C-alpha cells in the first residue's frame, strides 16, 4: 500500500493550486519561502505528543507527479493559465525539507516540519503533509497514553474494523505500534512494517459449532501451540472458563502443550478476571494468560488495574484507532519567511487569539538534556543562524512571563530536526517501525514524571531564544 499504487499528488485543496497559479503568473514566481508545520495543543490535555507519519510523507514527496488524467481535469476547470498547466505537466519537486524524526516527543508551537522552496511548491504540500502527520501523530499519542496506562502489560491494536477507512486502519495501526502497542490485528500493516500480528477468534467461530466445547476443542486441535480461547460468547464463568479448562485437559495436556490464554470481551471485566484467574489457577493453569478487550481506553485500563483486575494483556480497538476522545491533532502549516534577493524577510500571522500568533523567521528547535540524568530540561526555538553551545551556560526564559528565567549548566543541546529532502532529493532513510518504537520509548523515558502524568501534567518548557523573542515582539508592535 504505497503512493505508487495510486497517484496521491491531487490530494490537495483547490486553493493550493489557485494560489500557485497566481504566483506563477507574478514576479514572485522564483521567490523562496519557508513554511512550518506545528500544533497548538496536546490531545487529551496530555503533557506531550508523539511524532509520526514522516515515512509516508517521504513517499508522497518522492512521487509528486501530475498524470495526464490530472492535467486534463485541471485544464477542464478553466481556472488556470495554459503556461501554469504546462508547468504542472513537467512538475519537478525541488524543495528542502526538515522534520523531527518519528518517535520524537513533541510539544506545542515547535516547528515539527519545515519546508524551504518556491512558494508554488511549498503551498502544494499543505494538505497531504498535514493529514499524514496529524493523523499518525494523533494515533501514536493516543496509543502511548493507553500503553502507559497498562503499566508494562502488552497492548494490542484491534481497531481496523472501526477505523475511518482502510487507510486509517493501515497507517493508524502503524502509528499505534510506534506509540507503544505490541502488535496489531491488521495483517497488511503487520506484513508491510514487520510488526507482530495479533488475534485468534471471533464469537462467530464459537457460534458456528453445536456447542462451546466443540468450538474450543476444534481450535485447540488446530492451534495447539498458540491456543487462546474467547470465553464470553455465552457465559464466562459458568460456561466459557469451564469449557476452556476441559479443552486444555483433553487436548493440550496429552500433547504436552500449555494454553496461551483466554480472552474476555464483555461484562464486568474486573470482577470476571478475578474469578477467572482463581478458576484457572485451581485447575493447574496459573500460566494461562488473561487478555481483555471491549471498548477500552487509558482511563478504563487504569481503573481496572487500580481495582485489582487480573489482566495480562489488552486488546484496544475503536477508542485507539479513532482517538475518539480527541479526534483532531490540530497541526497547522504556516508561512514563516520569504527570501528576496538573498535577504530573509520574516513573516508573522497575528490573531486576536494569542495562541494563533505564529513564530516568524527561519527557526531551529533544540532540546536541552541534563548531562548527568539524561532528562530533558527544556526545548528552545532559536533563529536559524543561532547555535546553542553545550560548553557554556545558557539562559532560558518563559516567552510569556519573561521575568521567569533560569541559567542552565552542565547540559547537552541537540537539534530536533533532521533534513529529509535536499533540492527535491531524499537524503534521509526512515528507520523500521520497531526501531522508531524503541526510540520513542527512550524519548518518553527522558521526560520527568511530572510531564508524563495523566492528570494535570506539568507544562514542559518550550522557550524562545532572546533573538527570536525580540523579532516576534518587534513584528507584533510594527503590525498591530
N, C-alpha and C positions, 0 to 999 in steps of 0.2 A: 504494500500500500504506500506508494510514493507519488511525488508530484509528476513523474514522467508518465504514469498511467493515465492521468487526466491533467491537462494543462490548467493550472490554477492561476495563471497570470491575471485573468479577468476578475478574480475575487478582489475587487476594489470598488470603492464608492465612485459614483459618476463624477462627483466634484473633483476627484483626484485628476481626472483627465481633462475636465473643463479648465481647471486652473493651469494644468501643464500646457494645454493648448495656448492659453493666454500668455504664458511665459515664453513659449516657443516663438510666438509672433511679436515679441517685445525685445527691448535692448537688455533685458535681464537673462536672456537665454543661456549665457555661458557663466553666469554667476554661481559661485559655490555657496552652499548653505549647510548649516549644522542643525540637525534635529535630535531631540532627546525623547526617549520613552521613559516615563516614571509613573509611579502610582501615589495616591494621596493618603490612603488609609489601609491598615492591615485588616483583612477579613476577620469577622467574628471578634473584633476588638482584641486580637491577639498581640503578642509582643513583637512578632516578626513574620516574614513570609519567606517562601522558598522559590528560587528562580528555576524555571523550566521552560522548555519549548525551543531552545536555540538550535538543536539539530534539525528540526522541521523548518525553522526559519532559513537555515543554510540551504536546505533542499529547495525551498521556494526561490531563493535568490539565484541559485545555480540554474534554474530552469525558467527564468523570465524570458518569455518569447511570445509575441502575438502571432497566433496562427492565421492562416488565410481566412478561416471562418470568422475569427475575431475581427480581422480587418474589414471584411465585408459587412459585418454587423455594425461596426463603428462608423463606417462610411455611410451606411443607410440611415443613421441617426441624423445626419445633416447638421451636426453640431460643430464639426472640426474642419479645419482648413486642409486642403489637399496636401500641402507641404508637411503638416503635422502627421497626417495619416501615413505618408511616405516614411517619416521618421520612425513611427511605430513599427512599420513593416521591417525595418532594418535595426530594430532596437538592440542596443548593447548596454548591459549594466556596467557602470564604471565607478560605483560608489566605494568609499571606505566605510567599514562598519566595525564598531567595537561593541562588546556585550559582556555582562557579567556571566561567568560560566554557570551552567546548570548545576543546581545543588547549592549555590551560594545563598546564604542568609541575606535577605534584602529588606530595606526599610523605606518608608515614605520619602518622596521628594528626591531620592537619589537617581541619577541617570543610569538606568539598567541596560539600555541600548542607546548607542549614539550613531547617527548616520551623517557622513560628510559626502556631499556630491552635488551635482546640478539639481536645482530646485525641482525640475520636472521629475527626475528620477526619485529623489527623496520623498516627494509627495505621493508617488505611486505606491510606495511601500506601506503606507499607513495602515490600511485595513488588515492586510494579512499579517503584518508584524504584530498589531495589537491583538487580533483574535487568537493567534498562535501562542504568544507569550502570556496573555491574560488567562486563557483557558487552562493551559498546563500549570501555570504558577498557582492558580486558584485551587486546582485539584491536588497538586503536590503539597500546598499549605494545609489543606483540609486533611489529607492523608497523614501528614506529620502530627497534627493535633490528635487524631484518632490513635495513631501508633504510640504516641507518648502516653495517652490515657491508658493504653493496655499494659503499660509498665513492664515491658520486656516480653510479653506474650505475643506470639505471631498474629498479625492481622492480614487476612487475605482479601483482595479486592474482588467483590462478587457483583459488580454493578452493571455489566454490559446490557442486560435486558431492560434497565431503567434509564440508560443514558439518552441524551438528546441527539440521537442519530448515531450511525455506525462510526463516523469519525470521532465523535466524542467518546464512544466506548473504547475505541482503539487507542487513541492518544491519551485519553483520561486514565486508562489502565497503566500506560507507560509512566505518566506523571505520578500516579499513586505509588508505584514501586520506587520512584525517585524520592517521594516523600517519606517512605518508610514501610510500605506494605511488603510482606514476604513473598507474595506471588499474586497471580490474577487468574480468574476463571476464563478470561478472553484468550482463546487459543492463538489467534493471529498475532496478538501482542506478545504472547509468550514465545512464539516461534521467531518473530522478526527481531525481537530485542533480547532474546536469550535470557528470559526470566522464568522462574518456576511456574508451571500451570497448576491450578488448584481446583478441586471439585470431585464429587463422587456421584451421587444420585439425586433425583428429584422425587417428590411424592408420587408422581405418576408411575415410577418403577414399582413402588410398593403396591399401588392400586391395581396394576396390571395382573397381579397374581391372585390366586383364590384366597390366600391369607398372608399375613405379615411374615410368619415364619418361613414360608416358601420363598418369599421375595428375598429375605435376608440370606437364606441358605444358598440360593442361586447366585447371589452376588458374591458371597464368601468363597464359593467354589470357583468362580471366575477370577476373582482378585484376592487370593489368599495372602499375598504379601502387602497389600495396601487396603485392607478391609476397614472402611469407615461407613457405618450404617446410620441412616436418617431415621430417628426413632419416634418422631412426633406425628406421624400420619394419622394415628388413631388415638392412642393414649400412652404418653411417655412412660409413666411409672407402672401402669397396670398391664401394658402390652409391649410397648417398644423395648424397654430395657430387659424384661424377662425373655423376650424372643431373641434379642441380640445375644444375651448370655448363653442361651441354649444353642444358638448357632456357633458361638465361639467354642463351646464344649464339643458340639457334634462334628463340626467341620474343621476348625482351625487346630484345636488341640491335638487330634490324631495326626495331623501333618507336621506337628512341631512348630506351628506358627502362632504368632501373637496378634491380636487385633490392633489396628491403628487407632481406632476411636469410634465415637458416636457423635452425631450432630443433632442439635435441638434447634428448631426454627420457630417455636411459638410457646406461648404460655408465660407463666411467672418464672423467668429464667433463673433467678437467684434461688428460689425455693426448690425448683426442679433439679438444678445441678447439685445441690447439697444432697438431696435424696438419691439421685443417680450415682453420685460418687460413692456413697455408702454401699449401694447395691452392687456396684462393680467391684469394689474392694472386698466385700464379703464373699463374692463369687471367685476371688482369686485373680482379678484383673485390675490391680492397682496401677498397672502401666497403660491401661486403656485411656486415651485422651478424650476430653470432652470439648467439642467445638460448638459454639453457638452463633446463630445469625438472627435475623428478624428485625429489620429497620433500625439497626444500631447506629449510634454516633458516639462522640467522645464523652458526652455527659452521661448517657446510659451506661457506657462501659465503666466509667469512674464510679458510678453509683453501685454497679454490680460488685466491683472489687471491694468497695467500702463496706458493703453488706455481707461480704464473705462468700460470694458465689464461687463455685468450684469449676472454673473455666480455664482451659489450657490454651485455647486459640479462638479467634473471632473471624467470622466472615461478614464483611461490611459492604453493603450494596448501594442502594439509592441515595442515601444521605452523604455518601462519599463521592460517587461518580457525578452527582449533580451539584455537590456542595450546597445542599438545599437550604442551609441556614444563612448562606451569604452567596447569592447566585452570580454576583458580578465581582471581578477582581478590581476593575476601575482604572487600569493603566491608560495613560493618555500619551499623545505624540505631539510635541510642540516645537516650533521653531525657536532656536536659541541664539543663532548668529548668522550673519551673512558676510561673505568675503568679497570686497570690491577693490579692484586694483591692488591686490595684495594686502589690503587693510581689513582687519576683522571688526565688524560692526555688531556689537551685542544687541540682542532683541529680547524684549520682555513683554509678557501679557499681563495686563492689570485687570483686576476684578474687584467689585465691591465685597466679594467673599475673599478674605485674606488667604485662605487655603488654596485658592486658584491662581494666585500670583506666581508666575514662573521664575525660575532662576536663569539669568541671562549669561550669554557668553559660552565659550568652549570650556568644558569642565572635566575634571578628573575626580572620581570618588576614591577615597583611601580608607583603609581600616587600620587602626592603631591597636596593636596587641601588647599586652603586658609581657615583657621578656621573661619573667620568672614563672608566671602561672599559665601563660599561653591564652589567657582570657581576653576577649575583645573589650577594649576600653571605650572606644567611640569611633564613629566614622566622621571623616572630614571631606567636604567637597571643596576643591580648590579650582582656580582658573588653570587653563591648560599649560601655561608657562611656569607654573609653580611646582616646587618639589618639596616634599616633607622628608627631612633627613632624620634617620633613626639615631644619629650620632650626637644630637643636641636637643635640649629641652624644647617643647612645643606647647604654646598656649592655645587651649580650646575655649570656646565661649558659646553660650546659648544665643542663637540668632535672634530670638525674640526678646529675651531678657539679658541684654548684653553685659550686665554687671555680674552675672554668674560666670565665673571664669576659673580655669584650673590649668596649672602648668604640669604637663605630662613628661615624665622622665623614664628612662630605662624601658623603652618600648621599641617595637618593630613596626614600621609603616609599610603597608602593602597596597599596591594599586588593585582595584577590584575588577576593572575591565580588562579583557583581552581582545586583540584585534582578530576579527574573523574574516574580513574581506579587505583586500588592498587593490584599489582601482578595478573593482569588479571581480577579482580573482580570489577564490577561497584560500586562506592562509592558516586555517585552524581545523584540526580534526577533533570531532566530538568523541569523548570517552564513551565506553559502554554504559548501559543503564546501571549495571552493578557497580561500576566504578563511580558513577555520579552519585548513587545512593550512599556509597561509603564516604565520599567527600561531603555529602550533605550531613551525615552523622557527625563528622568531625567539625563541621561548621556550627551545628547546633550545640555541640559539646563546648565550643569556645564561648558560649554565652553564659552570663551569670544566671543563677536560678531565678533571680527576681525578674528577669526578662522573659523566661520561658514559662512562668506560672500561668495558669488558665484564667484566674480571676484578677482583674486589675493589675496586669503586668507593668513592671517598670518601663517607662518610655526610654528606649535606647537613644543615646545621644547621636544625632546627625547634625553636625555643626558645619558652618561655612568658614572658609579662610577669611582673614581680615580684608584681603583684596576683593574677594567675591562679594562679601557683605557690603563693602563700600560701593562697589559697582551697582549692586541692586539698589542700594539706598539712593545713589546718585540718579539712577534712571527713574525711580519712583518719584523723587522730588521734581525731576525735569518734566515728566509726562503727566503727573497728576496735579 
